[in-house]
Amino acid sequence: MAEDWWIYRGTGVRHDGIGRLPDAPAWRASAVPAGAGQDPPLEPEARLGRARQAAAYQADEREVHLVNLALHLRRPLLITGKPGAGKSTLAHAVAHELGLGPVLRWPITSRSTLRDGLYSYDAIGRLHEAGLRRETADHRRRPLPDPHEGAPPAAEGPDIGRFLRLGPLGTALLPWRVPRVLLVDEIDKSDLDLPNDLLNVFEEGEFDIPELTRLGPGDQWVGTADHGRTAGVLGGIVRCAQFPLVVLTSNGEREFPGALLRRCVRLDIQPPSAERLTAMVAAHLGEETAADAATTALIAEFLRRQQDEGAELANDQLLNALLMARRGLWDGGRGHDLLHDVLLRPLNES
């Protein structure tokens, strides 16, 4: 049952509840007035099925509670769970239901640095273009400029903003009217220093771009992680109007520093029950498939192998098996073997 303080309801049905989100606590308030930012881009109708996955996600009551705590407190949500448990899908589900625009995804590797998430600068590309401009000017044999008038515009270097692009974290910290959803995927794969490096940015909600601050006051237009879109950066400082909803996912492969943990709302996604799996199947494959005897048998087998044998199985493996069962793979002995040995092969089996 929905509670009055919930902003995210976990229904998968889009609504304007984000407008009811109270102001940030005084210790998390941004220097930019709330509501002063721009609207996020419209979410694509389909991106490799993400929109459907987001709408069909079956959030339980605890997940809904903790997502709403993170929204109210403006704190990152650290989600831990086995691979395929739906950690990243939850981020897409929140963005879809609340109309927060496309999820800004930052996949983490052992080589990821804070700078990767904030912005990139193509200095070599800018130097190359500046060289081409000089060559063009020489080819045209333009007269030397009057030193009292300064250099003509054609002799100036190319606009630096064209060679700067905000990363997922940098884009999330732009002054949006509503919080953007930033998915920092598999943070446990990062270098040991990255979680600590993120703390200051998460606390301050802003960062500076030295290549722009050296130019002094004024707007510079740069690229963003929303492909094809640009944004103005005033004085080289990116400062949020609304703290983004930061979703950090972890497969539980390492411990995190206490300084990060105390700033996060922590959610441990538990293995799904038969009822939740049946609801997931109904949302993706229809009520008729969910009620089928083959579906009931496969769900029971899926749970038995997880609980009794310790098999690591992802929810999308079950959906794949059920889809092929519906297409006839369940009808023969060879098909049964393919379902169990290929589509439902445990992830922790070599």
C-alpha positions, 0 to 999 in steps of 0.5 A: 500500500502506497504511503503518503511520503512516497514519491516513487511508488514502484508501479511502473506507471508514469506520474508527476509525483516528483513535483511533490518532492519536498525541498532538500534538507538544509545540509543538502541544499544547493546554492542554485535555487530549486526549480531554476534549472532546465528540463531533462531530455525526453526519454527514448521510447525504446533503447534495447528494450530498456523502457519496457524493462523499466515499466515492468520492474517489480519493486517490493515494498522495501525497495520502494521505501529505500528509493524514497529515502534516497530521494528525500535525503538527497543521498546516493543509493548503494544497491548490492546483489547478485548479478542479474538481480535487477540492480541497474533495472531499478535505476531505470524504473525510477527514472521511467516512473518519475519522468526524470529523463534517460538514465546517465550510466557510468560503467566502472572498470578498474581503470575508471577515474573521477575525471572520466565521470566528470568530463573529457577534453580533446586537447589534441583535436583542438590543436589540430583544428587550430593548425588547420585554421592557420594553414587556411589563413596562410593559404589565403595570404591574408594581410597582417592585422593592425596591432592596434585593432587586435587579432581578427576573429578568424585568427583566434583558436577554435571554440574550446567548448566544442572539444569538451564533453561532460561525462555521466556524472558531470551531466547529472550535476548540471542545473536540472529542474528535477533530479537526474538518475545517475547509474554508477554501475559495478562500483566494486570493480573500481580502483581503491581510490575512486569511492573516496574521490567521489565523496567530495563531488557527492557532498558539494554537488559541483565541480570546476573545469580548469580549462574553462575557469582559465577563460574567466566569467561567461558561458561556454557551451559544451557537449553532454552525456545526453547524446547530441545535446549541449549545455552552458557552463558559467565561469567554468563551474558546473553546479546542480540545482537538484542533487541527482539520484545516484544509484551505485551498484555492487555485486558484493565483491569488496568492502567500501570505506566507511566514509562512503557507506555512511553517506549512502542509503544501502539496499541489499536486493534479496533473491526473488520469491515465486510470487515476484517471479510470476509477477515479473513474467506476467509483466514481460510475457503476459498473464497467460504465460505466467499462468501456464504449467510450464512456467510454474515448473520452470520457476520452481526449478529456477528457485530450487537451483538457486536455494538448494544448489547455490546456483547463480541465476539471473532473472533474465535467464528465466525470461529467456527460458520461458520465451523459448519454452513458449515457442516450443522448446519445452515440448521435447526431451532435447528442448528440456536439456537445452533449457536447463543446460544452456539457458539456465546454466549457472553464472558461477559454473565454469 
